[in-house]
Each structure stands twice: as structure tokens, then as C-alpha cells.
Amino acid sequence: MAKTTTAVRGAIALLGISALALTACTGPSGGGAGQSGPAGGGPITVGTTDKVTFLDPAGSYDNGSFMVMNQIYPFVLNSKPGSADPQPDLATSASFTAPTEYTVKLKSGLKWANGDALDSADVKFSFDRQLKINDPNGPASLLDNLASVDAPDATTVVFHLKQGNDQTFPQVLTSPAGPIVDHKVFPADKVMTDDEIISKKAFAGPYTISTYQKNQLVSFKANSDYQGLLGKPATDTVNLKYYADSSNLKLDVQQGNIDVAWRSLTATDVDSLAKDSKVKVLKGPGGEIRYIVFNFDTMPYGAKTPNADPAKALAVRQAMANLVDRDAIAQQVYKGTYTPLYSYVADGFPGATKSLKSMYGDGSGKPSVDKAKKALSDAGIQTPLNINLQYNPDHYGKSSGDEYAMVKQQLESSGLFKVNLQSTEWVTYSKDRTKDVYPMYQLGWFPDFSDPDNYLTPFFTKNNFLKNHYDNSAVQDLIAKEATNPDKSAREKQIADVQDAVAKDLSTLPLLQGAQIAVAGASVKGVETTLDPSFKFRLGVISK
């Protein structure tokens, strides 16, 4: 079976939820998931600039794809809007029956929208398939602690884990690795195309898809056969409209052409819309982070470059860390909708530190040209050094261009770097970044679940999803320890130690942390309910 990472997940699920309390949640209003009676209020239209990579859960690990998956696929465990607490979805019960055995009992009589029976064979197939395909752009790295899956009968599934008492495993079952697929439809060894999935009606979530024009328009229809945790959708028909330009997204929600704008408006647009009485700006807990990835093989002096030198490569990363001014980017580009991030675990989670603040720059968060110059000089690097830096203009919002123009300006104004800044659309970008095409590049992260380990295991274990060739066995050992430590205070110390160790290596360079923001028409209800610590956007709670 494919092995994706060497560290294991673990410890106490939902450790960070209290620190991530909603900033603008007033609770359910109007129709919501789980209500009885007919859906009402007419169709809802949601706009987004996000893109779908694949509808196949094995082929994508991005916010745009997962948002659609959350509506159409079932999960063994899920969480209700307003919460991040895993509860049975397909299951009737789920618990540890031995330290390395997590046993799930499924509801009986479930079926897919195409009429196929939905039972334990589908659950086993879905997780076996994730590990077998192990797509470089898929979420298989989340299953690093999964050894095997048994389905002894139609309603029983036993997950066998490599390390015992993995208390975040229930959260993993709600994550992008968790959607269940129809074993009679999906191939076991390759990613299925979107059109094939649509044609086979391989849906069993709260919604099915009635119309699909990829990255243009998706029409969802309430699934009358859904028997899961989320209940009956508040609105029978929801349309998801895709935008190439966030300015058009802003204009349409302002003029009432769409009901909700969800990812991503510019900070200027959000500021303007907050003053408009026809709409309401809603905020949820901020787990999103933005950062620069360093490819340890192809960056200057990387392991597979003609002049490979690990000490010089580290000096380049250190110099960049000494020069970035996060606060300037946060204020000038994002008008405070993002805040500076000085470590690897987002602020608000237990164990989060500010390792980079004290290690780099002037020690207080501001840049230091002198320290950057010394790092390069001590390593014998002639300046200015030419570097290639890639960013994405559509997936992380229109302001990415301004963000990376400022990074370029900050690096070049020191006289130490000449930056070749380039951009690529997401569909190509998401593939190229795993093929060593970009020596340094932009990424963002939307947490899979509310635990600090979700900022460590996916990034810094040997075969991490970044595919940036970072390999530090000491860091991997630290992650393995924190991931299985049931002692809260001891675990927080270990999480801090991981961040300190990675800050010395600079596998990535964290820049910013942001909140969840949606804009809705004044008469639209329920959006605030889904801006929760699960970081899942639920169409089923929205009504008008």
C-alpha cells in the first residue's frame, strides 16, 4: 500500500476550537440543514473565484474542489454547521475498539443517487483507493497513519492504524481525504474525470449535480435520498457561479445578481461592501495562511542545481526571511483583512509560536537588510542574486499580484536580489508545482480540521504534499511525538519545538493569516452559520 508520509497524526482533536470562536456568528437564522418541511425561498446563487481541479477526491486537494465535494459526497463522519466536532454522517457510531482499531457502524439501506447500494464496500474502497493512487495533488498525505481497512460485513468498517490512540483520526475522516465514492463507478487505480462522475450520478451527499459546466456554473439539486448528519437542505436548488475577476463578483453581489459572494474579494472590495446597506459582510474564524514554498532541489544552490550547496541555499532562504515586511503587505495590500504570520501554526491554535519574529529581521517583525546581507556574505554568495518566484493570480484572489509585487519590491530594494516574478493560472499551477517547475512559489492553506497538527504533518514530513524535497528526520521525529501525545501541555511544547526547528530550516516562509469572509444580500439567511471552525462551506444552510 502506498505510503505518503513518515510521521503520524494524533493527539486531542478540536484542541484549538475555543481559541477559534466565531467572530460574527449569530447562530442559525431562517432555514437550515436538518430542518423539516419543504425547502423554500427560491433558488440561491453563490459566486466564487475559486476553481475546481477535479471532482474526484483522489485527484485534488484544494479549497475550490473540496467545496463542491462537501455538497455531493457523503462522509463517515462530518460536522454540523457552526461546529467542528466530528459526528456520525453515514455512520451510526464510531469509536476506538482497540488502540490501533477505529470501528465504524454504518446506517443500513443507504444508496447512491444512481441507485447503487452504499455500504462498507464503498468506504473501504474509498480509503484504499486514496492510498493506491497517491496523486501528487491529492490528499493521501492525510492518511499517513492508516495501515489498512477491513469491511467484515455490509455495515461495519474497521480502520487499522499504525500508531495507537490517534485522537485526530476522527477529524481526518471529515477532511479532504474523507469523501466516500461509489466503488461500482470509480476506478481503483486512476482519477476519474468530472464528466464521467456527473454522467454516473455518483452522488450521495445533501445535493446532487443537475448541471455542470466546469468552472463556469454548477447547479445543485437537493438529494431526497440523503440520510446524513446535515439533514434536508434549506434550499432545493443552489447555483454556483464562477468568476474570473473578483471585481465582477463584487459588482454582482452588490447589484443583487447573486445572493452570496464566497472567495475571494479584494480587501478594497470588502471594505467598500461593508459600507453598503444592501449587503452584509460576514466573518468566520481565521485558519487560512499564505506562504512561500522553497523547492530544496531547484532553488538557487538546491540539491539538483549545477552549483548545489545546502549552506548557500539556506543562506538564500535566511536572507529572504530577513527582508520580508509582513505588516506592510497586510496593511497596504489587504487593509488588515490579513495579519502578519510569524510561524507555521496559525495564531489561535494551541502551541502556536512566533519563531520567525525573533529569528529573522530586526527581532520585532520588521525587516533587516544588514542581517540579510550578512547571511549571504557569510555564505560567499555574490549579490545581487537572480531568483525566480512564481505566484497564482486566480486561486488566492486578485490581490495576489499586489502581494507578490510587494514581496519583489522588498527583496529588490535591499540590493541583494533581482526577482523574476511570474504567474500561472491555477489549473496549470497546481500540477507544475509538484513537478519541480517552480524553484520558489506561492501557496495558501485552508485547514482540513481544527488541530495544530494540520499545519505540521502535511507540510514537514518526508513525502509531504508540498513535494519540495524537505527531509529532516529530527523534525519528523518531533512531529511523530506531538501527534500521539495525550498530555495537552506536553504536546503544546512539542508543537512549539517543531516550529522552532522548521524556522531554522525555512522549508517555507509564512507571510499572512486571514479570516473567512463572505458577503451576502441583506435578505439572505444562514451564511454566518457555515463560517465555522470546520472551515467547510455548506450550501445547505443558505436560504432567502
C-alpha positions in Angstrom: 0.0 0.0 0.0 1.3 3.5 -0.9 2.9 5.3 2.0 2.7 9.1 1.9 4.4 10.5 5.0 6.5 9.1 7.8 5.1 11.0 10.7 1.8 10.1 12.3 -1.2 12.1 13.3 -2.6 12.2 16.7 -3.5 13.7 19.9 -6.5 15.6 21.0 -9.0 16.6 18.4 -10.5 20.0 18.5 -7.8 21.2 20.8 -8.0 24.7 19.2 -11.7 25.3 18.8 -12.1 27.5 21.9 -9.4 29.8 20.6 -11.2 30.0 17.2 -14.6 31.1 18.4 -16.7 32.7 15.7 -16.2 36.4 15.3 -19.5 37.1 13.6 -21.8 34.1 14.1 -25.3 34.7 15.4 -26.5 31.2 15.0 -29.0 29.7 12.6 -31.5 32.1 11.1 -34.2 31.1 8.7 -34.0 27.7 7.1 -31.0 25.4 7.9 -29.7 22.0 7.5 -31.7 19.5 9.3 -35.0 21.4 9.1 -38.2 19.6 8.3 -40.7 20.5 5.7 -40.2 21.8 2.2 -37.3 24.0 1.2 -38.4 27.5 0.3 -37.4 30.9 -0.8 -36.4 30.1 -4.4 -33.0 29.2 -5.8 -29.9 30.6 -4.3 -26.9 31.7 -6.4 -23.4 31.7 -4.9 -20.4 33.3 -6.7 -16.8 32.4 -6.3 -13.4 33.0 -8.0 -12.2 29.5 -6.8 -11.7 26.8 -9.3 -12.4 23.1 -9.4 -9.3 20.9 -10.2 -11.1 17.6 -10.1 -14.4 16.4 -8.6 -12.6 13.1 -7.8 -11.5 13.2 -4.2 -8.3 11.3 -5.1 -7.2 14.0 -7.6 -7.4 17.3 -5.8 -6.5 18.9 -2.5 -7.7 22.5 -2.9 -10.5 24.6 -1.5 -12.4 25.1 -4.7 -12.7 21.4 -5.4 -13.4 20.4 -1.8 -16.2 23.0 -1.5 -18.1 21.1 -4.3 -17.2 17.7 -2.8 -18.8 18.7 0.5 -22.1 19.1 -1.2 -22.2 15.9 -3.2 -20.3 13.2 -1.4 -21.1 11.5 1.9 -18.6 11.1 4.8 -18.3 8.5 7.5 -18.1 11.4 10.0 -19.0 15.0 9.4 -19.7 18.2 11.4 -22.8 20.3 11.8 -22.7 23.9 10.6 -21.5 26.0 13.5 -19.2 23.3 14.8 -16.0 21.3 14.0 -16.9 18.4 16.2 -16.9 15.1 14.2 -20.2 13.3 14.4 -21.7 10.3 12.5 -22.8 11.0 9.0 -23.0 7.7 7.2 -22.2 6.1 10.5 -24.4 5.4 13.5 -21.4 5.1 15.8 -17.6 5.4 15.6 -15.1 4.7 18.3 -11.7 3.1 19.2 -12.3 -0.6 19.9 -8.5 -1.1 20.4 -5.6 1.3 20.5 -5.0 0.8 16.7 -8.5 -0.1 15.7 -11.2 2.5 14.9 -14.5 0.8 14.3 -17.4 2.4 12.5 -21.0 1.1 12.2 -22.9 2.3 9.2 -26.6 3.0 8.6 -28.3 0.3 6.6 -30.3 0.8 3.4 -28.2 3.7 2.1 -27.9 4.3 -1.6 -26.3 6.4 -4.2 -28.3 8.8 -6.5 -27.8 6.2 -9.3 -29.5 3.5 -7.2 -26.3 1.6 -6.2 -26.2 0.4 -2.7 -24.0 2.4 -0.4 -22.3 0.2 2.3 -19.0 -0.7 3.8 -17.5 -1.9 0.5 -17.6 1.8 -0.7 -15.9 3.0 2.5 -13.1 0.5 2.3 -12.7 1.1 -1.4 -12.5 4.9 -1.0 -9.7 4.9 1.5 -7.8 2.0 -0.2 -8.1 4.0 -3.4 -6.7 7.2 -2.0 -3.6 5.4 -0.8 -3.2 3.4 -4.0 -3.5 6.4 -6.4 -1.5 8.7 -4.1 -1.9 11.5 -6.6 0.7 14.3 -6.1 -2.2 16.8 -6.0 -4.4 14.6 -3.8 -5.0 14.4 -0.1 -3.4 10.9 0.6 -0.8 12.5 2.9 -3.6 12.9 5.4 -3.9 9.1 5.7 -0.3 8.5 6.8 -1.4 6.7 10.0 -3.8 4.4 8.2 -2.4 0.9 7.8 -5.4 -0.9 6.3 -9.2 -1.0 6.2 -11.5 -4.0 6.7 -15.2 -4.4 5.9 -16.2 -7.6 7.7 -19.9 -7.0 6.9 -22.1 -4.5 5.0 -22.4 -2.1 7.9 -19.0 -2.5 9.7 -15.7 -0.8 8.8 -12.5 -1.2 10.8 -9.7 1.2 10.3 -6.3 -0.3 11.4 -3.9 2.4 12.4 -0.1 2.3 12.5 0.1 4.2 15.8 -2.4 3.8 18.6 -4.8 6.2 20.2 -4.7 8.7 17.3 -7.3 11.1 18.5 -7.2 13.3 15.3 -8.3 10.3 13.2 -12.0 11.2 13.5 -11.1 14.7 12.1 -9.2 13.0 9.2 -12.5 11.2 8.3 -14.1 14.7 7.8 -11.2 16.0 5.8 -10.5 16.1 2.0 -9.3 12.5 2.4 -12.7 11.5 3.7 -15.3 11.7 0.9 -16.8 8.3 0.1 -17.2 7.3 -3.5 -19.2 4.6 -5.3 -16.9 1.5 -5.8 -19.0 0.4 -8.8 -18.3 3.7 -10.6 -14.8 4.9 -9.7 -11.7 3.2 -11.0 -9.4 1.8 -8.3 -6.2 3.0 -9.8 -6.7 6.3 -11.5 -8.5 9.6 -11.2 -11.9 9.8 -12.8 -12.9 12.7 -15.0 -15.6 15.2 -13.8 -17.9 14.4 -16.8 -17.8 10.7 -16.0 -18.7 11.3 -12.4 -21.6 13.5 -13.4 -22.9 11.1 -16.0 -22.8 8.2 -13.5 -24.7 10.2 -10.9 -22.2 9.1 -8.2 -23.6 11.4 -5.5 -24.8 10.7 -2.0 -24.4 14.0 -0.2 -27.1 16.6 0.6 -27.1 17.6 -3.1 -26.7 16.1 -6.5 -25.4 18.0 -9.5 -28.0 18.6 -12.2 -25.9 20.9 -14.5 -22.2 21.1 -14.7 -20.1 23.5 -16.8 -16.7 23.3 -15.2 -15.5 26.5 -13.6 -18.5 28.3 -15.1 -21.7 27.1 -13.5 -22.7 24.2 -11.3 -26.4 23.6 -10.4 -27.1 21.6 -7.3 -30.4 19.9 -6.6 -31.4 18.6 -3.1 -30.8 14.9 -2.7 -34.0 13.3 -1.4 -32.2 10.1 -0.5 -29.6 11.8 1.8 -29.9 10.5 5.3 -26.8 12.1 6.8 -25.9 14.5 9.6 -26.6 17.7 7.6 -30.3 16.9 7.1 -32.5 18.4 4.4 -31.1 21.5 2.7 -32.8 24.8 3.4 -33.0 25.5 -0.3 -33.8 22.9 -3.0 -31.7 24.5 -5.8 -28.4 26.2 -5.5 -26.3 27.6 -8.3 -22.6 28.1 -8.0 -21.3 30.7 -10.5 -17.6 31.1 -11.2 -15.8 34.4 -11.8 -12.5 35.1 -13.5 -12.3 38.6 -12.0 -13.3 39.4 -8.4 -14.4 42.9 -9.4 -17.3 41.3 -11.3 -18.1 39.1 -8.3 -18.3 42.2 -6.1 -20.5 44.0 -8.6 -22.9 41.1 -8.9 -23.4 40.6 -5.2 -23.8 44.4 -4.8 -26.5 44.6 -7.5 -28.3 41.5 -6.3 -27.5 39.4 -9.3 -26.1 36.7 -6.9 -27.0 36.1 -3.3 -23.6 35.3 -1.8 -20.0 36.1 -2.7 -17.7 33.5 -1.3 -14.0 33.6 -2.0 -12.3 35.8 -3.0 -12.9 39.5 -2.9 -10.1 42.0 -2.6 -9.6 43.9 0.7 -10.7 47.1 -1.0 -13.9 45.4 -2.2 -14.7 44.1 1.3 -14.1 47.5 2.8 -16.4 49.1 0.2 -19.1 46.5 0.7 -19.1 46.8 4.4 -20.5 50.3 3.9 -23.3 49.2 1.6 -26.7 48.6 3.3 -27.9 46.3 0.6 -25.4 43.6 1.6 -23.8 42.3 4.8 -20.1 41.3 5.3 -19.8 38.1 7.4 -16.6 36.8 9.0 -15.6 33.5 10.5 -12.6 32.1 12.3 -9.3 32.6 10.6 -7.3 29.5 9.9 -6.1 30.4 6.4 -2.4 31.0 5.9 -0.3 32.3 3.0 3.4 31.4 2.4 6.3 31.0 0.0 7.4 27.4 -0.7 11.1 26.7 -1.3 11.9 23.7 -3.6 15.0 22.2 -2.0 16.1 20.7 -5.3 15.7 23.6 -7.7 16.0 26.8 -5.7 19.4 28.6 -6.0 22.1 26.2 -4.8 19.4 23.5 -4.4 20.4 19.8 -4.4 19.8 19.3 -8.2 21.3 22.5 -9.4 24.8 22.6 -11.1 26.2 24.6 -8.1 24.4 22.7 -5.3 25.4 23.8 -1.9 23.0 23.3 1.1 24.7 26.0 3.2 24.3 28.6 0.4 20.7 27.5 -0.3 19.9 28.0 3.4 21.5 31.5 3.3 19.3 32.5 0.4 16.2 31.4 2.4 17.5 33.2 5.5 18.2 36.4 3.6 14.6 36.4 2.2 13.2 35.8 5.7 15.2 38.8 6.9 13.8 41.1 4.2 10.1 40.5 4.0 7.9 43.0 5.8 4.6 41.2 6.6 3.0 44.1 8.3 3.4 46.3 5.2 1.8 43.6 3.0 -1.1 43.1 5.4 -1.9 46.8 5.7 -1.1 48.1 2.2 -2.4 45.2 0.2 -5.0 43.6 2.4 -6.1 46.6 4.6 -5.9 44.5 7.7 -8.1 41.6 6.5 -4.9 39.6 6.8 -2.5 39.8 9.7 1.3 39.1 9.8 2.2 35.4 10.4 5.5 34.7 12.1 5.4 30.9 12.4 4.0 27.7 11.0 0.9 27.0 13.1 -1.7 29.8 12.7 -2.3 32.1 15.6 -5.1 31.0 17.9 -4.2 27.3 17.9 -2.6 25.7 20.9 1.2 25.6 20.6 1.4 28.4 18.0 4.6 30.4 18.3 6.2 33.4 16.7 9.5 31.7 15.9 10.3 33.7 12.8 9.7 37.0 14.5 12.7 36.6 16.9 14.9 34.6 14.5 14.8 36.9 11.5 14.5 40.6 10.6 15.1 43.1 13.5 13.6 40.8 16.1 10.3 42.7 16.3 8.8 41.8 13.0 10.4 44.4 10.8 13.0 43.6 8.1 16.7 43.9 8.5 18.9 44.5 5.4 22.0 44.2 7.4 21.1 40.7 8.6 20.2 39.6 5.1 23.4 41.0 3.7 25.4 39.2 6.4 23.7 35.8 5.7 24.6 36.0 2.0 28.1 37.4 2.6 29.0 34.7 5.2 27.9 32.0 2.7 30.1 33.5 0.0 27.2 34.5 -2.3 27.7 37.3 -4.7 24.8 39.8 -5.0 22.5 40.8 -6.5 21.3 37.1 -6.8 18.8 36.3 -9.5 15.8 34.3 -8.2 12.6 33.0 -9.9 9.4 33.5 -7.9 6.0 32.2 -9.1 2.5 33.2 -7.9 -1.0 32.3 -8.8 -3.4 35.2 -9.9 -6.8 33.4 -9.7 -6.9 30.8 -6.9 -5.8 33.0 -4.0 -7.6 36.2 -5.1 -6.9 39.1 -7.3 -4.7 40.8 -4.7 -2.0 38.1 -5.1 -0.5 40.2 -7.8 -0.1 43.2 -5.5 1.1 40.9 -2.7 3.9 39.4 -4.7 4.8 42.7 -6.4 5.4 44.0 -2.9 7.5 40.9 -2.0 9.5 41.5 -5.1 10.0 45.2 -4.2 11.0 44.4 -0.7 13.6 41.9 -1.9 15.0 44.1 -4.6 15.1 47.3 -2.6 17.8 45.7 -0.5 20.1 45.5 -3.5 20.6 41.8 -2.7 18.2 40.2 -5.1 16.9 40.5 -8.7 13.4 38.8 -8.8 11.9 37.3 -11.9 8.3 37.3 -10.9 5.9 35.2 -13.0 2.3 34.0 -12.6 0.4 30.9 -13.8 -3.3 30.1 -13.8 -4.4 27.6 -11.1 -5.2 24.5 -13.2 -1.6 24.5 -14.6 -0.1 25.8 -11.4 -1.4 23.1 -9.2 0.2 20.5 -11.5 3.5 22.2 -12.2 4.3 23.0 -8.6 4.7 19.3 -7.8 6.9 18.7 -10.8 9.8 20.9 -9.7 8.8 23.6 -12.2 9.0 26.4 -9.7 12.1 27.0 -7.5 10.0 29.3 -5.2 6.3 29.8 -5.3 3.2 31.0 -3.5 0.7 28.7 -1.7 -2.1 29.1 0.7 -3.5 26.7 3.2 -7.1 26.2 4.4 -7.1 23.8 7.3 -8.6 20.4 6.9 -9.7 20.4 10.5 -9.1 22.3 13.8 -6.0 20.9 15.2 -2.4 22.4 15.1 -1.0 19.2 13.7 -2.8 20.0 10.4 -0.2 22.8 9.9 2.7 20.4 10.6 2.2 16.8 9.3 1.1 17.8 5.8 4.0 20.2 5.3 7.1 18.9 7.1 7.1 15.1 7.0 9.4 13.5 4.4 6.9 13.0 1.5 4.7 16.0 2.3 2.1 17.4 -0.1 4.4 20.3 -0.9 6.7 17.9 -2.8 9.5 20.3 -2.1 12.1 17.7 -1.1 12.4 18.9 2.5 13.7 16.0 4.7 14.7 16.5 8.3 14.5 13.3 10.4 14.7 15.3 13.7 11.6 17.3 12.6 9.8 14.1 11.6 10.5 12.6 15.0 9.2 15.7 16.8 6.0 15.6 14.7 5.5 11.9 15.4 5.8 12.6 19.2 3.4 15.5 19.3 0.9 13.6 17.1 0.5 10.8 19.6 0.8 12.7 22.9 -2.4 12.8 25.0 -0.8 15.2 27.5 -2.1 18.7 26.4 0.7 20.8 27.9 3.5 18.5 26.9 2.0 18.3 23.4 1.9 22.1 23.1 5.6 22.3 24.0 6.4 19.7 21.3 4.3 21.6 18.7 6.4 24.7 19.6 9.6 22.7 19.2 8.6 21.6 15.7 8.0 25.2 14.7 11.4 26.3 16.1 13.1 23.5 14.2 11.5 24.3 10.9 12.1 28.0 11.4 15.8 27.2 11.3 15.5 25.3 8.1 12.9 27.5 6.4 11.1 24.9 4.4 8.5 27.5 3.8 8.3 31.2 4.6 5.0 32.1 6.3 3.6 35.5 5.4 0.0 36.1 6.4 -3.1 34.8 8.2 -6.6 35.6 7.1 -10.2 35.2 8.2 -13.1 33.6 6.4 -15.2 36.3 4.7 -18.4 36.0 2.8 -20.7 38.8 1.5 -24.5 38.1 1.3 -27.6 40.0 0.3 -29.5 41.7 3.1 -32.3 39.1 2.9 -30.1 36.0 2.7 -30.0 33.8 5.8 -27.8 31.2 7.2 -24.4 32.1 5.7 -22.9 33.0 9.0 -23.8 29.5 10.3 -21.3 27.9 8.0 -18.4 30.2 8.7 -17.2 27.9 11.4 -14.1 26.2 12.7 -14.6 23.2 10.4 -13.7 25.6 7.5 -16.3 23.9 5.3 -18.8 26.0 3.3 -22.2 24.3 3.5 -24.7 25.4 0.8 -27.5 23.6 2.6 -27.8 26.2 5.3 -28.4 29.1 3.0 -31.9 30.4 2.2 -33.8 33.6 1.5 
